Amino acid sequence: MNENQFDRLNTLVTDRELKKIGQKILQEERLTPDEGILLFEKGSLSWLGAMANFVRERKHGNKTYFNRNFHIEPTNICVFSCKFCSYSKLYAHKEEGWELSIEQMLDIVRKYDGQQVTEVHIVGGVHPKLTITFFADLLKAIKAHRPDLHIKGFTPVELDYMFRKAKVSVEEGMKFLHESGLDSLPGGGAEIFSPEIREQICSDKVDGEGWLKIHKVAHQLGMHSNATMLYGHIEKYRHRIDHMDKLRGLQDETGGFNTFIPLKFRNKDNEMSYLDESSIVEDMKMYAVARLYMDNFQHLKAYWPMLGRNNAQLSLSFGVNDIDGTIDDSTKIYSMAGSEEQNPSMSTAQLVQLIQQVKRQPVERDTLYKEIKDYSLQNVE
């Protein structure tokens, strides 16, 4: 969409406040929190999608990124009891969960020897007996076996517990893990920063301020990270905007976030199963508003195993320019919660086809969004 088409679209909006927001988007002016809430409350899906797609194409054209990655989940045994979680097992019921040794996790890494994967993503439950030293040894072992593999690992929920148990500061703990081989942080554990919501859904783990501090320290060490938000449960639109505003503020300060990933609440087998899940309309609205509000985030990612392949394709018209990676079928966090993909694995060829089917340009990237291969110019290997 060019600026003339944008102007014509904006003339179809009768609400004066939305029209004003449209002009700010065109002129690349920052939206206020009140304007962000207004987008949720008054913006039609078609208008929001068109606005978000305009911004997406202004930033990236038709480029749609993915990477070749795999997951390691060291354990699903956890000291915390988040009400939305379908994945973890409390330590008192540890026989129902799993706990991998360093050698078992190295075996997972070895499965990808000779393959063109660029990233291993390590997240799991918070096991009371797995220490910061254990994970540092894991990082060193992976780097010794495959130095080129980017290690993205551990949410602030895991890190906060590790640091407190080891009686080290955030700064000391992050420096130790970074020097042991940790390259970047995933975005998990953010949920909703608002204390009033967090108290109801995950009161016993690190709070929003703690989550932000750990990412800030990582950025100060030269590491990059991702950011997420869990939406579609008991939060209101104002809580979503407040969450995004805090992320936007830290990004202004450090510039260390790679991408923002809205995560849809799934209601299977957890303490919040009584809640309905958000509709696909609400999902696409979430992506669109995120693209419009998070102006200093270069990338917006839809996690395809959570949304499903068709909805992930749809999201590419609502501001999304990244659909994550090839993953593999070992990731259980969303499949256990009732995600669309119960065996979340796609080959590179399948991901490329998924993107090309909706007339977008597939580009393989590394974790930090360095372009590796443009598949609109080359054949899939």
GUMIVO-792346 format. One line per 8 residues: their letters; for each residue x, z, y of C-alpha. Coordinates in nm, 2 decimals, always signed. Layout:
<vogus>
A	X Z Y | ...
</vogus>
This chain:
<vogus>
MNENQFDR	+0.00 +0.00 +0.00 | +0.14 -0.09 +0.34 | +0.06 +0.08 +0.67 | -0.22 -0.16 +0.77 | -0.39 -0.10 +0.44 | -0.34 +0.27 +0.49 | -0.50 +0.25 +0.83 | -0.80 +0.07 +0.69
LNTLVTDR	-0.84 +0.33 +0.42 | -0.83 +0.61 +0.68 | -1.11 +0.44 +0.88 | -1.34 +0.49 +0.58 | -1.30 +0.87 +0.62 | -1.57 +1.01 +0.83 | -1.45 +1.37 +0.84 | -1.25 +1.42 +1.16
ELKKIGQK	-1.02 +1.68 +1.01 | -0.93 +1.46 +0.71 | -0.87 +1.16 +0.94 | -0.63 +1.37 +1.14 | -0.45 +1.47 +0.82 | -0.43 +1.11 +0.72 | -0.25 +1.02 +1.05 | -0.01 +1.31 +0.99
ILQEERLT	+0.07 +1.17 +0.64 | +0.13 +0.83 +0.79 | +0.36 +0.97 +1.05 | +0.54 +1.19 +0.80 | +0.44 +1.51 +0.97 | +0.42 +1.84 +0.77 | +0.08 +1.97 +0.67 | -0.02 +2.32 +0.75
PDEGILLF	-0.15 +2.56 +0.48 | -0.50 +2.53 +0.63 | -0.48 +2.15 +0.60 | -0.36 +2.18 +0.24 | -0.67 +2.39 +0.16 | -0.88 +2.14 +0.34 | -0.75 +1.86 +0.12 | -0.87 +2.05 -0.19
EKGSLSWL	-1.21 +2.14 -0.04 | -1.30 +1.81 +0.14 | -1.08 +1.53 +0.01 | -1.25 +1.29 -0.23 | -1.05 +1.20 -0.54 | -1.03 +0.83 -0.43 | -0.90 +0.91 -0.08 | -0.65 +1.18 -0.21
GAMANFVR	-0.52 +0.95 -0.47 | -0.47 +0.66 -0.23 | -0.29 +0.89 +0.02 | -0.07 +1.04 -0.25 | +0.01 +0.70 -0.39 | +0.11 +0.58 -0.05 | +0.36 +0.87 -0.02 | +0.48 +0.81 -0.37
ERKHGNKT	+0.55 +0.45 -0.31 | +0.70 +0.52 +0.03 | +0.95 +0.75 -0.15 | +1.00 +0.56 -0.48 | +0.82 +0.23 -0.49 | +0.70 +0.17 -0.84 | +1.00 +0.36 -1.00 | +0.88 +0.61 -1.27
YFNRNFHI	+1.15 +0.83 -1.41 | +1.20 +0.98 -1.76 | +1.50 +1.12 -1.94 | +1.62 +1.16 -2.30 | +1.60 +1.52 -2.38 | +1.52 +1.77 -2.65 | +1.41 +2.13 -2.66 | +1.54 +2.45 -2.82
EPTNICVF	+1.31 +2.75 -2.84 | +1.53 +3.04 -2.95 | +1.23 +3.28 -3.02 | +0.87 +3.33 -2.95 | +0.90 +3.70 -2.99 | +0.84 +3.86 -2.65 | +0.82 +4.20 -2.48 | +0.56 +4.07 -2.23
SCKFCSYS	+0.19 +4.00 -2.28 | +0.08 +3.73 -2.04 | -0.29 +3.68 -2.08 | -0.27 +3.30 -2.06 | +0.00 +3.27 -2.33 | -0.08 +3.13 -2.67 | +0.29 +3.11 -2.77 | +0.45 +3.45 -2.78
KLYAHKEE	+0.42 +3.73 -3.04 | +0.48 +4.09 -2.93 | +0.79 +4.25 -3.08 | +0.56 +4.49 -3.28 | +0.44 +4.17 -3.47 | +0.78 +4.00 -3.49 | +0.72 +3.90 -3.85 | +0.46 +3.65 -3.72
GWELSIEQ	+0.72 +3.48 -3.49 | +1.07 +3.33 -3.52 | +1.41 +3.41 -3.40 | +1.69 +3.15 -3.43 | +2.06 +3.23 -3.47 | +2.33 +3.06 -3.26 | +2.42 +2.86 -3.57 | +2.06 +2.75 -3.63
MLDIVRKY	+2.04 +2.64 -3.27 | +2.37 +2.45 -3.30 | +2.22 +2.27 -3.60 | +1.94 +2.14 -3.37 | +2.20 +2.02 -3.12 | +2.39 +1.85 -3.41 | +2.08 +1.66 -3.50 | +2.13 +1.45 -3.19
DGQQVTEV	+2.50 +1.37 -3.24 | +2.55 +1.00 -3.17 | +2.22 +0.97 -2.98 | +2.20 +0.90 -2.61 | +2.03 +1.22 -2.51 | +2.14 +1.37 -2.18 | +1.97 +1.71 -2.17 | +1.89 +2.01 -2.38
HIVGGVHP	+1.61 +2.23 -2.25 | +1.63 +2.60 -2.37 | +1.34 +2.83 -2.31 | +1.15 +3.08 -2.52 | +1.01 +3.43 -2.54 | +1.18 +3.74 -2.41 | +1.33 +3.91 -2.72 | +1.44 +4.27 -2.66
KLTITFFA	+1.75 +4.23 -2.88 | +1.88 +3.90 -2.75 | +2.13 +3.98 -2.47 | +2.29 +3.79 -2.19 | +2.61 +3.79 -2.40 | +2.43 +3.63 -2.69 | +2.30 +3.35 -2.47 | +2.64 +3.30 -2.30
DLLKAIKA	+2.79 +3.26 -2.65 | +2.52 +3.00 -2.72 | +2.60 +2.81 -2.40 | +2.97 +2.81 -2.48 | +2.91 +2.69 -2.83 | +2.69 +2.40 -2.72 | +2.95 +2.29 -2.45 | +3.23 +2.32 -2.70
HRPDLHIK	+3.04 +2.09 -2.94 | +2.91 +1.84 -2.68 | +3.06 +1.89 -2.33 | +2.86 +1.60 -2.18 | +2.52 +1.75 -2.26 | +2.34 +1.90 -1.96 | +2.20 +2.25 -2.04 | +1.89 +2.33 -1.86
GFTPVELD	+1.78 +2.68 -1.96 | +1.60 +3.01 -1.92 | +1.32 +3.09 -1.69 | +1.35 +3.37 -1.43 | +1.13 +3.57 -1.67 | +1.40 +3.55 -1.94 | +1.68 +3.59 -1.68 | +1.54 +3.89 -1.50
YMFRKAKV	+1.51 +4.08 -1.83 | +1.86 +3.98 -1.94 | +2.01 +4.09 -1.61 | +1.82 +4.42 -1.61 | +1.91 +4.50 -1.97 | +2.28 +4.42 -1.89 | +2.27 +4.62 -1.57 | +2.40 +4.34 -1.36
SVEEGMKF	+2.28 +4.19 -1.03 | +2.11 +3.85 -1.01 | +2.42 +3.72 -0.85 | +2.65 +3.85 -1.12 | +2.43 +3.74 -1.40 | +2.37 +3.39 -1.27 | +2.75 +3.34 -1.21 | +2.83 +3.46 -1.56
LHESGLDS	+2.58 +3.22 -1.73 | +2.68 +2.93 -1.50 | +3.05 +2.98 -1.59 | +2.94 +3.00 -1.96 | +2.79 +2.65 -1.94 | +2.44 +2.68 -1.79 | +2.39 +2.37 -1.56 | +2.04 +2.41 -1.42
LPGGGAEI	+1.72 +2.61 -1.44 | +1.38 +2.49 -1.56 | +1.07 +2.57 -1.35 | +0.88 +2.79 -1.59 | +0.76 +3.15 -1.53 | +0.64 +3.08 -1.18 | +0.27 +3.09 -1.27 | +0.10 +3.18 -0.94
FSPEIREQ	+0.31 +3.38 -0.69 | +0.01 +3.56 -0.54 | +0.04 +3.94 -0.63 | -0.34 +3.97 -0.66 | -0.35 +3.69 -0.93 | -0.03 +3.78 -1.09 | -0.15 +4.14 -1.14 | -0.44 +4.01 -1.35
ICSDKVDG	-0.26 +3.75 -1.56 | +0.10 +3.86 -1.61 | +0.15 +4.19 -1.44 | +0.45 +4.31 -1.65 | +0.70 +4.04 -1.59 | +0.91 +3.94 -1.29 | +0.71 +3.89 -0.97 | +0.70 +3.59 -0.74
EGWLKIHK	+0.97 +3.73 -0.51 | +1.20 +3.79 -0.81 | +1.13 +3.43 -0.94 | +1.22 +3.28 -0.60 | +1.54 +3.50 -0.56 | +1.68 +3.39 -0.90 | +1.63 +3.02 -0.81 | +1.78 +3.08 -0.46
VAHQLGMH	+2.09 +3.24 -0.61 | +2.12 +2.95 -0.86 | +2.10 +2.70 -0.57 | +2.37 +2.90 -0.38 | +2.59 +2.86 -0.69 | +2.55 +2.48 -0.66 | +2.30 +2.47 -0.95 | +1.97 +2.27 -0.92
SNATMLYG	+1.64 +2.38 -1.06 | +1.28 +2.28 -1.11 | +0.96 +2.45 -0.99 | +0.62 +2.48 -1.15 | +0.28 +2.63 -1.09 | +0.01 +2.72 -1.34 | -0.32 +2.61 -1.21 | -0.68 +2.59 -1.33
HIEKYRHR	-0.75 +2.95 -1.43 | -0.87 +3.23 -1.20 | -0.68 +3.13 -0.89 | -0.84 +2.98 -0.57 | -0.72 +2.69 -0.37 | -0.56 +2.93 -0.12 | -0.35 +3.07 -0.39 | -0.23 +2.73 -0.49
IDHMDKLR	-0.13 +2.64 -0.13 | +0.04 +2.98 -0.08 | +0.24 +2.91 -0.40 | +0.34 +2.56 -0.29 | +0.42 +2.69 +0.06 | +0.67 +2.94 -0.07 | +0.84 +2.68 -0.28 | +0.85 +2.44 +0.02
GLQDETGG	+1.00 +2.72 +0.23 | +1.28 +2.78 -0.02 | +1.34 +2.41 -0.05 | +1.39 +2.39 +0.33 | +1.65 +2.67 +0.30 | +1.85 +2.55 +0.00 | +1.75 +2.19 -0.10 | +1.81 +2.29 -0.46
FNTFIPLK	+1.48 +2.19 -0.63 | +1.48 +1.86 -0.82 | +1.10 +1.84 -0.88 | +0.77 +2.01 -0.87 | +0.56 +2.03 -1.19 | +0.19 +2.14 -1.18 | +0.11 +2.29 -1.52 | -0.25 +2.29 -1.64
FRNKDNEM	-0.39 +2.61 -1.79 | -0.49 +2.56 -2.15 | -0.74 +2.80 -2.31 | -0.67 +2.79 -2.68 | -0.59 +3.12 -2.86 | -0.51 +3.34 -2.57 | -0.68 +3.63 -2.37 | -0.82 +3.39 -2.12
SYLDESSI	-1.00 +3.16 -2.37 | -1.33 +3.25 -2.21 | -1.23 +3.03 -1.91 | -1.31 +2.66 -1.90 | -1.02 +2.43 -1.85 | -1.00 +2.22 -1.53 | -1.15 +1.87 -1.54 | -0.94 +1.56 -1.53
VEDMKMYA	-1.08 +1.51 -1.17 | -0.94 +1.85 -1.07 | -0.61 +1.77 -1.25 | -0.56 +1.45 -1.05 | -0.66 +1.62 -0.73 | -0.39 +1.88 -0.80 | -0.12 +1.62 -0.83 | -0.24 +1.43 -0.52
VARLYMDN	-0.24 +1.74 -0.30 | +0.10 +1.85 -0.44 | +0.24 +1.52 -0.34 | +0.10 +1.54 +0.01 | +0.19 +1.90 +0.07 | +0.53 +1.92 -0.09 | +0.69 +1.69 +0.16 | +1.05 +1.81 +0.10
FQHLKAYW	+1.03 +1.77 -0.28 | +1.16 +1.43 -0.37 | +1.00 +1.42 -0.71 | +0.66 +1.52 -0.86 | +0.64 +1.54 -1.24 | +0.35 +1.53 -1.49 | +0.44 +1.69 -1.82 | +0.30 +1.43 -2.06
PMLGRNNA	+0.27 +1.65 -2.37 | +0.04 +1.88 -2.18 | -0.17 +1.61 -2.02 | -0.17 +1.36 -2.30 | -0.04 +1.00 -2.27 | -0.35 +0.84 -2.11 | -0.38 +1.11 -1.85 | -0.01 +1.10 -1.78
QLSLSFGV	-0.05 +0.73 -1.71 | -0.34 +0.80 -1.47 | -0.13 +1.06 -1.28 | +0.11 +0.78 -1.18 | -0.16 +0.67 -0.94 | -0.20 +1.02 -0.79 | +0.15 +1.08 -0.65 | +0.35 +1.14 -0.98
NDIDGTID	+0.68 +0.95 -1.02 | +0.82 +1.13 -1.33 | +0.66 +1.20 -1.67 | +0.94 +1.41 -1.82 | +1.13 +1.29 -2.13 | +1.13 +1.19 -2.49 | +1.11 +1.56 -2.59 | +1.08 +1.61 -2.97
DSTKIYSM	+0.83 +1.77 -3.20 | +1.00 +2.11 -3.19 | +0.85 +2.22 -2.86 | +0.55 +2.45 -2.93 | +0.47 +2.62 -2.60 | +0.19 +2.38 -2.50 | +0.09 +2.25 -2.85 | +0.01 +2.61 -2.94
AGSEEQNP	-0.21 +2.64 -2.63 | -0.42 +2.34 -2.71 | -0.24 +2.06 -2.53 | -0.34 +1.70 -2.58 | -0.02 +1.63 -2.78 | +0.01 +1.84 -3.09 | +0.33 +1.66 -3.20 | +0.49 +1.58 -2.86
SMSTAQLV	+0.76 +1.32 -2.93 | +0.80 +0.97 -2.80 | +1.08 +0.73 -2.84 | +1.24 +0.56 -2.54 | +1.06 +0.24 -2.63 | +0.73 +0.42 -2.63 | +0.79 +0.59 -2.30 | +0.90 +0.26 -2.14
QLIQQVKR	+0.58 +0.09 -2.27 | +0.36 +0.38 -2.15 | +0.50 +0.33 -1.80 | +0.49 -0.05 -1.80 | +0.13 -0.05 -1.92 | +0.02 +0.08 -1.58 | +0.24 -0.17 -1.39 | +0.52 +0.08 -1.30
QPVERDTL	+0.89 +0.05 -1.33 | +1.05 +0.26 -1.60 | +1.39 +0.41 -1.50 | +1.59 +0.65 -1.72 | +1.75 +0.93 -1.53 | +1.97 +1.23 -1.60 | +1.86 +1.59 -1.52 | +1.97 +1.55 -1.15
YKEIKDYS	+1.79 +1.21 -1.11 | +2.10 +1.00 -1.12 | +1.97 +0.66 -1.25 | +2.10 +0.57 -1.59 | +1.91 +0.25 -1.67 | +1.63 +0.05 -1.51 | +1.42 -0.08 -1.80 | +1.25 -0.34 -1.59
LQNVE	+1.59 -0.52 -1.58 | +1.71 -0.45 -1.93 | +1.58 -0.44 -2.28 | +1.50 -0.11 -2.46 | +1.77 +0.00 -2.70
</vogus>
